[in-house]
Amino acid sequence: MAGDDTCPHIKSIHHLKHAKRGECEECMKSGDTWVHLRTCQSCGVTLCCDSSPNRHASRHATVSGHPVVISAEPGARWMYCFPDDVMAEY
């Protein structure tokens, strides 16, 4: 996987987990809306981005310690590491 050599979290991603559905799992439970989606590369959960009202993806990263997400948006090919604040294309 192509990644930023300065981020060991991104460098450790060898197989991508893609969104199973096009919705934020937490927003669906509460009936809220989202802007964009991110998929956790540790557990595969798909949650909303920081532009969304609930910021579920970053909250998940903080609580779970799962550092890397990929964009779940069609055509997007990038990943982001929360603790290192690093983005990389794949």
MMTF fields as JSON, N, C-alpha, C and O atoms, coordinates in Angstrom:
{
  "mmtfVersion": "1.0.0",
  "mmtfProducer": "UNKNOWN",
  "numBonds": 359,
  "numAtoms": 360,
  "numGroups": 90,
  "numChains": 1,
  "numModels": 1,
  "chainsPerModel": [1],
  "groupsPerChain": [90],
  "chainIdList": ["A"],
  "bondAtomList": [4, 2, 8, 6, 12, 10, 16, 14, 20, 18, 24, 22, 28, 26, 32, 30, 36, 34, 40, 38, 44, 42, 48, 46, 52, 50, 56, 54, 60, 58, 64, 62, 68, 66, 72, 70, 76, 74, 80, 78, 84, 82, 88, 86, 92, 90, 96, 94, 100, 98, 104, 102, 108, 106, 112, 110, 116, 114, 120, 118, 124, 122, 128, 126, 132, 130, 136, 134, 140, 138, 144, 142, 148, 146, 152, 150, 156, 154, 160, 158, 164, 162, 168, 166, 172, 170, 176, 174, 180, 178, 184, 182, 188, 186, 192, 190, 196, 194, 200, 198, 204, 202, 208, 206, 212, 210, 216, 214, 220, 218, 224, 222, 228, 226, 232, 230, 236, 234, 240, 238, 244, 242, 248, 246, 252, 250, 256, 254, 260, 258, 264, 262, 268, 266, 272, 270, 276, 274, 280, 278, 284, 282, 288, 286, 292, 290, 296, 294, 300, 298, 304, 302, 308, 306, 312, 310, 316, 314, 320, 318, 324, 322, 328, 326, 332, 330, 336, 334, 340, 338, 344, 342, 348, 346, 352, 350, 356, 354],
  "bondOrderList": [1, 1, 1, 1, 1, 1, 1, 1, 1, 1, 1, 1, 1, 1, 1, 1, 1, 1, 1, 1, 1, 1, 1, 1, 1, 1, 1, 1, 1, 1, 1, 1, 1, 1, 1, 1, 1, 1, 1, 1, 1, 1, 1, 1, 1, 1, 1, 1, 1, 1, 1, 1, 1, 1, 1, 1, 1, 1, 1, 1, 1, 1, 1, 1, 1, 1, 1, 1, 1, 1, 1, 1, 1, 1, 1, 1, 1, 1, 1, 1, 1, 1, 1, 1, 1, 1, 1, 1, 1],
  "groupList": [{"groupName": "MET", "atomNameList": ["N", "CA", "C", "O"], "elementList": ["N", "C", "C", "O"], "formalChargeList": [0, 0, 0, 0], "bondAtomList": [1, 0, 2, 1, 3, 2], "bondOrderList": [1, 1, 2], "singleLetterCode": "M", "chemCompType": "L-PEPTIDE LINKING"}, {"groupName": "ALA", "atomNameList": ["N", "CA", "C", "O"], "elementList": ["N", "C", "C", "O"], "formalChargeList": [0, 0, 0, 0], "bondAtomList": [1, 0, 2, 1, 3, 2], "bondOrderList": [1, 1, 2], "singleLetterCode": "A", "chemCompType": "L-PEPTIDE LINKING"}, {"groupName": "GLY", "atomNameList": ["N", "CA", "C", "O"], "elementList": ["N", "C", "C", "O"], "formalChargeList": [0, 0, 0, 0], "bondAtomList": [1, 0, 2, 1, 3, 2], "bondOrderList": [1, 1, 2], "singleLetterCode": "G", "chemCompType": "PEPTIDE LINKING"}, {"groupName": "ASP", "atomNameList": ["N", "CA", "C", "O"], "elementList": ["N", "C", "C", "O"], "formalChargeList": [0, 0, 0, 0], "bondAtomList": [1, 0, 2, 1, 3, 2], "bondOrderList": [1, 1, 2], "singleLetterCode": "D", "chemCompType": "L-PEPTIDE LINKING"}, {"groupName": "THR", "atomNameList": ["N", "CA", "C", "O"], "elementList": ["N", "C", "C", "O"], "formalChargeList": [0, 0, 0, 0], "bondAtomList": [1, 0, 2, 1, 3, 2], "bondOrderList": [1, 1, 2], "singleLetterCode": "T", "chemCompType": "L-PEPTIDE LINKING"}, {"groupName": "CYS", "atomNameList": ["N", "CA", "C", "O"], "elementList": ["N", "C", "C", "O"], "formalChargeList": [0, 0, 0, 0], "bondAtomList": [1, 0, 2, 1, 3, 2], "bondOrderList": [1, 1, 2], "singleLetterCode": "C", "chemCompType": "L-PEPTIDE LINKING"}, {"groupName": "PRO", "atomNameList": ["N", "CA", "C", "O"], "elementList": ["N", "C", "C", "O"], "formalChargeList": [0, 0, 0, 0], "bondAtomList": [1, 0, 2, 1, 3, 2], "bondOrderList": [1, 1, 2], "singleLetterCode": "P", "chemCompType": "L-PEPTIDE LINKING"}, {"groupName": "HIS", "atomNameList": ["N", "CA", "C", "O"], "elementList": ["N", "C", "C", "O"], "formalChargeList": [0, 0, 0, 0], "bondAtomList": [1, 0, 2, 1, 3, 2], "bondOrderList": [1, 1, 2], "singleLetterCode": "H", "chemCompType": "L-PEPTIDE LINKING"}, {"groupName": "ILE", "atomNameList": ["N", "CA", "C", "O"], "elementList": ["N", "C", "C", "O"], "formalChargeList": [0, 0, 0, 0], "bondAtomList": [1, 0, 2, 1, 3, 2], "bondOrderList": [1, 1, 2], "singleLetterCode": "I", "chemCompType": "L-PEPTIDE LINKING"}, {"groupName": "LYS", "atomNameList": ["N", "CA", "C", "O"], "elementList": ["N", "C", "C", "O"], "formalChargeList": [0, 0, 0, 0], "bondAtomList": [1, 0, 2, 1, 3, 2], "bondOrderList": [1, 1, 2], "singleLetterCode": "K", "chemCompType": "L-PEPTIDE LINKING"}, {"groupName": "SER", "atomNameList": ["N", "CA", "C", "O"], "elementList": ["N", "C", "C", "O"], "formalChargeList": [0, 0, 0, 0], "bondAtomList": [1, 0, 2, 1, 3, 2], "bondOrderList": [1, 1, 2], "singleLetterCode": "S", "chemCompType": "L-PEPTIDE LINKING"}, {"groupName": "LEU", "atomNameList": ["N", "CA", "C", "O"], "elementList": ["N", "C", "C", "O"], "formalChargeList": [0, 0, 0, 0], "bondAtomList": [1, 0, 2, 1, 3, 2], "bondOrderList": [1, 1, 2], "singleLetterCode": "L", "chemCompType": "L-PEPTIDE LINKING"}, {"groupName": "ARG", "atomNameList": ["N", "CA", "C", "O"], "elementList": ["N", "C", "C", "O"], "formalChargeList": [0, 0, 0, 0], "bondAtomList": [1, 0, 2, 1, 3, 2], "bondOrderList": [1, 1, 2], "singleLetterCode": "R", "chemCompType": "L-PEPTIDE LINKING"}, {"groupName": "GLU", "atomNameList": ["N", "CA", "C", "O"], "elementList": ["N", "C", "C", "O"], "formalChargeList": [0, 0, 0, 0], "bondAtomList": [1, 0, 2, 1, 3, 2], "bondOrderList": [1, 1, 2], "singleLetterCode": "E", "chemCompType": "L-PEPTIDE LINKING"}, {"groupName": "TRP", "atomNameList": ["N", "CA", "C", "O"], "elementList": ["N", "C", "C", "O"], "formalChargeList": [0, 0, 0, 0], "bondAtomList": [1, 0, 2, 1, 3, 2], "bondOrderList": [1, 1, 2], "singleLetterCode": "W", "chemCompType": "L-PEPTIDE LINKING"}, {"groupName": "VAL", "atomNameList": ["N", "CA", "C", "O"], "elementList": ["N", "C", "C", "O"], "formalChargeList": [0, 0, 0, 0], "bondAtomList": [1, 0, 2, 1, 3, 2], "bondOrderList": [1, 1, 2], "singleLetterCode": "V", "chemCompType": "L-PEPTIDE LINKING"}, {"groupName": "GLN", "atomNameList": ["N", "CA", "C", "O"], "elementList": ["N", "C", "C", "O"], "formalChargeList": [0, 0, 0, 0], "bondAtomList": [1, 0, 2, 1, 3, 2], "bondOrderList": [1, 1, 2], "singleLetterCode": "Q", "chemCompType": "L-PEPTIDE LINKING"}, {"groupName": "ASN", "atomNameList": ["N", "CA", "C", "O"], "elementList": ["N", "C", "C", "O"], "formalChargeList": [0, 0, 0, 0], "bondAtomList": [1, 0, 2, 1, 3, 2], "bondOrderList": [1, 1, 2], "singleLetterCode": "N", "chemCompType": "L-PEPTIDE LINKING"}, {"groupName": "TYR", "atomNameList": ["N", "CA", "C", "O"], "elementList": ["N", "C", "C", "O"], "formalChargeList": [0, 0, 0, 0], "bondAtomList": [1, 0, 2, 1, 3, 2], "bondOrderList": [1, 1, 2], "singleLetterCode": "Y", "chemCompType": "L-PEPTIDE LINKING"}, {"groupName": "PHE", "atomNameList": ["N", "CA", "C", "O"], "elementList": ["N", "C", "C", "O"], "formalChargeList": [0, 0, 0, 0], "bondAtomList": [1, 0, 2, 1, 3, 2], "bondOrderList": [1, 1, 2], "singleLetterCode": "F", "chemCompType": "L-PEPTIDE LINKING"}],
  "groupTypeList": [0, 1, 2, 3, 3, 4, 5, 6, 7, 8, 9, 10, 8, 7, 7, 11, 9, 7, 1, 9, 12, 2, 13, 5, 13, 13, 5, 0, 9, 10, 2, 3, 4, 14, 15, 7, 11, 12, 4, 5, 16, 10, 5, 2, 15, 4, 11, 5, 5, 3, 10, 10, 6, 17, 12, 7, 1, 10, 12, 7, 1, 4, 15, 10, 2, 7, 6, 15, 15, 8, 10, 1, 13, 6, 2, 1, 12, 14, 0, 18, 5, 19, 6, 3, 3, 15, 0, 1, 13, 18],
  "groupIdList": [1, 2, 3, 4, 5, 6, 7, 8, 9, 10, 11, 12, 13, 14, 15, 16, 17, 18, 19, 20, 21, 22, 23, 24, 25, 26, 27, 28, 29, 30, 31, 32, 33, 34, 35, 36, 37, 38, 39, 40, 41, 42, 43, 44, 45, 46, 47, 48, 49, 50, 51, 52, 53, 54, 55, 56, 57, 58, 59, 60, 61, 62, 63, 64, 65, 66, 67, 68, 69, 70, 71, 72, 73, 74, 75, 76, 77, 78, 79, 80, 81, 82, 83, 84, 85, 86, 87, 88, 89, 90],
  "secStructList": [7, 7, 7, 7, 6, 6, 7, 2, 2, 2, 2, 6, 7, 7, 1, 7, 7, 7, 7, 1, 1, 1, 1, 7, 2, 2, 2, 2, 2, 2, 6, 7, 7, 7, 1, 7, 3, 3, 3, 3, 6, 6, 6, 7, 7, 3, 3, 3, 7, 6, 6, 1, 1, 1, 7, 2, 2, 2, 2, 2, 2, 2, 2, 2, 7, 7, 7, 3, 3, 3, 3, 7, 1, 6, 6, 7, 7, 3, 3, 3, 3, 6, 6, 6, 6, 3, 3, 3, 3, 7],
  "xCoordList": [0.845, 0.0, 0.893, 1.821, 0.617, 1.376, 0.961, -0.228, 1.931, 1.607, 2.759, 3.844, 2.534, 3.549, 4.518, 4.1, 5.814, 6.806, 6.963, 7.541, 6.467, 6.599, 5.496, 5.566, 4.503, 3.385, 3.361, 3.013, 3.724, 3.711, 2.309, 2.151, 1.286, -0.09, -0.521, -1.067, -0.278, -0.629, 0.245, -0.237, 1.503, 2.433, 2.019, 2.332, 1.322, 0.923, -0.324, -0.669, -1.01, -2.22, -1.821, -1.188, -2.198, -1.857, -3.088, -2.994, -4.23, -5.487, -6.563, -6.784, -7.224, -8.23, -9.571, -10.012, -10.191, -11.564, -12.449, -12.289, -13.379, -14.261, -15.644, -16.041, -16.353, -17.691, -18.61, -18.625, -19.366, -20.34, -21.631, -22.325, -21.949, -23.143, -22.751, -21.764, -23.5, -23.204, -23.901, -24.623, -23.686, -24.332, -23.489, -22.732, -23.628, -22.972, -23.774, -24.961, -23.118, -23.822, -24.411, -25.497, -23.725, -24.22, -25.321, -26.299, -25.175, -26.222, -27.524, -28.607, -27.43, -28.633, -29.401, -30.632, -28.688, -29.341, -30.113, -31.182, -29.561, -30.178, -31.036, -31.681, -31.045, -31.84, -31.194, -31.865, -29.895, -29.173, -28.669, -28.748, -28.15, -27.594, -26.093, -25.551, -25.427, -23.977, -23.597, -24.42, -22.33, -21.818, -21.03, -21.385, -19.962, -19.13, -18.86, -19.046, -18.422, -18.209, -16.751, -16.025, -16.335, -14.991, -15.125, -16.014, -14.232, -14.254, -12.996, -11.879, -13.185, -12.083, -11.326, -11.93, -10.011, -9.193, -8.809, -8.145, -9.212, -9.003, -10.194, -10.025, -11.407, -12.591, -13.604, -14.517, -13.461, -14.351, -15.635, -16.446, -15.851, -17.068, -17.018, -15.957, -18.162, -18.249, -19.02, -20.148, -18.378, -18.928, -18.747, -18.044, -19.384, -19.363, -18.089, -17.431, -17.765, -16.54, -16.678, -17.74, -15.602, -15.601, -16.405, -16.677, -16.793, -17.686, -19.145, -20.015, -19.402, -20.742, -20.999, -20.054, -22.253, -22.556, -22.02, -21.581, -22.051, -21.683, -20.227, -19.747, -19.527, -18.089, -17.807, -16.868, -18.614, -18.5, -17.165, -16.663, -16.573, -15.313, -14.182, -13.441, -14.038, -12.957, -13.238, -12.308, -14.495, -14.843, -14.481, -13.931, -14.793, -14.455, -12.941, -12.479, -12.175, -10.712, -10.183, -9.287, -10.729, -10.281, -10.638, -9.792, -11.872, -12.35, -11.743, -11.354, -11.659, -11.215, -9.704, -9.143, -9.052, -7.62, -7.332, -6.189, -8.352, -8.168, -7.721, -8.505, -6.492, -5.926, -6.278, -6.345, -6.504, -6.574, -7.962, -8.599, -8.415, -9.658, -9.338, -8.339, -10.209, -10.167, -11.469, -12.482, -11.431, -12.66, -13.563, -13.111, -14.831, -15.819, -16.591, -17.602, -16.105, -16.762, -16.369, -15.203, -17.317, -17.017, -15.895, -15.921, -14.923, -13.811, -12.673, -11.599, -12.875, -11.811, -10.838, -11.249, -9.537, -8.515, -7.474, -6.302, -7.914, -6.988, -7.316, -8.434, -6.308, -6.465, -5.919, -5.112, -6.371, -5.973, -5.679, -6.406, -4.595, -4.231, -4.543, -3.967, -5.449, -5.836, -4.696, -4.433, -4.004, -2.985, -1.805, -1.234, -1.435, -0.286, -0.681, 0.185, -1.996, -2.51, -1.827, -1.317, -1.832, -1.181, -2.207, -3.006, -2.165, -3.019, -2.13, -1.036, -2.593, -1.839, -2.816, -3.913, -2.416, -3.21, -2.831, -1.724, -3.758, -3.45, -3.903, -3.742],
  "yCoordList": [-1.169, 0.0, 1.234, 1.335, 2.144, 3.397, 4.227, 4.381, 4.752, 5.562, 6.469, 6.352, 7.351, 8.279, 7.521, 6.92, 7.54, 6.806, 7.325, 6.638, 8.512, 9.057, 8.57, 8.813, 7.904, 7.445, 5.914, 5.268, 5.342, 3.878, 3.282, 2.132, 4.052, 3.545, 3.34, 2.293, 4.331, 4.206, 3.153, 2.366, 3.139, 2.175, 0.735, -0.176, 0.525, -0.833, -1.333, -2.507, -0.484, -0.899, -1.615, -1.032, -2.888, -3.685, -4.112, -4.375, -4.18, -4.552, -3.585, -3.419, -2.953, -1.95, -2.577, -3.553, -1.998, -2.342, -1.257, -0.079, -1.645, -0.686, -0.701, -1.683, 0.39, 0.519, -0.56, -0.821, -1.174, -2.174, -1.522, -2.031, -0.367, 0.409, 1.871, 2.275, 2.654, 4.074, 4.926, 5.862, 4.603, 5.364, 5.323, 4.379, 6.354, 6.383, 5.493, 5.725, 4.483, 3.521, 4.188, 3.808, 5.161, 5.832, 6.841, 6.939, 7.589, 8.543, 7.824, 8.343, 6.653, 5.89, 5.507, 5.49, 5.199, 4.827, 5.999, 5.816, 7.209, 8.381, 9.208, 10.169, 8.833, 9.565, 10.866, 11.726, 11.013, 12.215, 12.089, 11.023, 13.199, 13.213, 13.41, 13.778, 13.163, 13.298, 13.956, 14.088, 14.373, 15.027, 14.029, 13.771, 13.465, 12.472, 11.312, 11.424, 10.199, 8.992, 8.553, 8.779, 7.921, 7.373, 5.951, 5.663, 5.056, 3.674, 3.371, 3.548, 2.915, 2.575, 1.381, 0.386, 1.483, 0.409, -0.624, -1.609, -0.421, -1.434, -2.376, -3.594, -1.808, -2.647, -2.635, -3.461, -1.713, -1.685, -0.897, -0.861, -0.263, 0.524, 1.776, 2.377, 2.161, 3.361, 4.424, 4.204, 5.593, 6.674, 8.012, 8.105, 9.045, 10.363, 11.152, 10.933, 12.072, 12.873, 14.062, 14.286, 14.813, 15.978, 17.15, 18.09, 17.129, 18.163, 17.875, 18.728, 16.682, 16.282, 16.731, 16.863, 16.964, 17.466, 16.595, 17.126, 15.275, 14.389, 13.939, 13.464, 14.075, 13.722, 12.325, 12.135, 11.359, 10.011, 9.331, 8.593, 9.556, 8.876, 9.309, 8.463, 10.609, 11.053, 10.654, 10.338, 10.664, 10.207, 8.733, 8.332, 7.931, 6.504, 6.313, 5.479, 7.07, 6.951, 7.266, 6.583, 8.285, 8.681, 7.626, 7.241, 7.166, 6.218, 4.829, 4.188, 4.363, 2.996, 2.864, 1.784, 3.974, 3.896, 3.394, 3.067, 3.329, 2.911, 4.136, 5.072, 4.162, 5.4, 5.789, 6.981, 4.827, 5.142, 4.897, 3.879, 5.867, 5.724, 5.949, 6.578, 5.419, 5.791, 6.493, 6.293, 7.311, 7.939, 6.868, 6.001, 6.932, 6.005, 6.657, 6.126, 7.813, 8.518, 7.915, 7.58, 7.771, 7.196, 7.964, 9.191, 7.223, 7.814, 8.346, 8.633, 8.486, 8.987, 7.851, 6.715, 8.172, 7.159, 7.718, 7.862, 8.025, 8.535, 7.966, 7.526, 7.99, 7.554, 8.633, 9.468, 8.6, 9.61, 8.948, 8.058, 9.395, 8.92, 10.023, 11.108, 9.756, 10.75, 11.137, 12.33, 10.188, 10.618, 11.356, 12.248, 10.995, 11.637, 12.79, 13.494, 12.991, 14.04, 13.988, 14.992, 12.789, 12.538, 11.954, 11.088, 12.444, 11.955, 11.346, 11.847, 10.278, 9.64, 9.095, 8.649, 9.134, 8.544, 7.079, 6.671, 6.3, 4.881, 4.552, 3.417],
  "zCoordList": [0.0, 0.0, 0.0, 0.801, -0.874, -0.89, 0.302, 0.583, 0.991, 2.153, 2.501, 1.932, 3.411, 3.864, 4.762, 5.752, 4.429, 5.208, 6.627, 7.469, 6.912, 8.262, 9.192, 10.397, 8.68, 9.505, 9.553, 8.565, 10.686, 10.779, 10.696, 10.286, 11.082, 11.017, 9.571, 9.225, 8.733, 7.313, 6.645, 5.83, 6.984, 6.389, 6.702, 5.937, 7.811, 8.205, 7.484, 7.619, 6.724, 6.0, 4.721, 3.841, 4.626, 3.443, 2.646, 1.447, 3.306, 2.66, 3.124, 4.324, 2.181, 2.525, 2.892, 2.285, 3.887, 4.252, 3.647, 3.965, 2.781, 2.126, 2.782, 3.41, 2.625, 3.189, 2.63, 1.428, 3.515, 3.08, 2.623, 1.743, 3.245, 2.881, 2.826, 3.441, 2.11, 1.975, 3.009, 2.666, 4.287, 5.341, 6.612, 6.838, 7.434, 8.737, 9.677, 9.908, 10.212, 11.071, 12.317, 12.757, 12.887, 14.09, 13.771, 14.512, 12.683, 12.301, 11.956, 12.227, 11.37, 11.033, 12.293, 12.285, 13.374, 14.632, 15.231, 15.814, 15.08, 15.711, 14.755, 15.173, 13.466, 12.491, 12.032, 11.461, 12.278, 11.863, 10.433, 9.822, 9.907, 8.553, 8.622, 9.664, 7.505, 7.423, 6.118, 5.213, 6.023, 4.827, 3.986, 2.836, 4.551, 3.868, 4.812, 6.024, 4.245, 5.035, 5.028, 4.06, 6.123, 6.293, 6.823, 7.623, 6.371, 6.832, 7.634, 7.146, 8.861, 9.758, 9.193, 8.79, 9.167, 8.631, 9.673, 9.35, 10.903, 11.938, 12.044, 12.089, 12.085, 12.305, 11.162, 11.146, 10.203, 9.049, 9.213, 8.286, 10.356, 10.554, 9.666, 9.495, 9.109, 8.285, 9.054, 9.497, 9.202, 10.019, 9.319, 8.313, 9.853, 9.217, 9.529, 10.547, 8.626, 8.692, 9.641, 10.223, 9.788, 10.679, 10.14, 10.887, 8.875, 8.337, 8.685, 8.506, 9.177, 9.581, 11.02, 11.799, 11.383, 12.729, 13.877, 14.897, 13.718, 14.827, 14.843, 15.872, 13.748, 13.675, 14.223, 14.996, 13.825, 14.38, 14.083, 14.93, 12.906, 12.568, 13.495, 13.995, 13.731, 14.615, 16.065, 16.808, 16.469, 17.824, 17.989, 19.014, 16.972, 16.991, 17.101, 17.879, 16.336, 16.381, 17.775, 18.271, 18.399, 19.734, 20.785, 21.592, 20.773, 21.785, 21.593, 22.569, 20.358, 20.076, 19.921, 20.107, 19.578, 19.284, 17.881, 17.563, 17.04, 15.646, 14.85, 14.694, 14.345, 13.829, 12.395, 12.094, 11.501, 10.065, 9.49, 9.759, 8.685, 7.92, 6.444, 6.094, 5.592, 4.178, 3.854, 4.524, 2.828, 2.371, 1.786, 1.038, 2.127, 1.573, 0.43, -0.029, -0.028, -1.117, -2.462, -2.666, -3.376, -4.696, -5.398, -5.484, -5.89, -6.641, -5.785, -6.312, -4.483, -3.602, -3.298, -3.065, -3.305, -3.052, -2.081, -2.427, -0.881, 0.125, 1.494, 1.761, 2.347, 3.724, 4.64, 4.232, 5.884, 6.849, 8.184, 8.625, 8.826, 10.153, 11.153, 11.079, 12.086, 13.085, 14.025, 14.176, 14.664, 15.63, 15.006, 15.633, 13.781, 13.133, 12.219, 11.699, 12.018, 11.142, 9.774, 9.276, 9.183, 7.897, 6.923, 7.282, 5.699, 4.629, 3.55, 3.288, 2.933, 1.848, 0.803, 1.141, -0.44, -1.517, -1.662, -1.31, -2.181, -2.475, -3.858, -4.307]
}
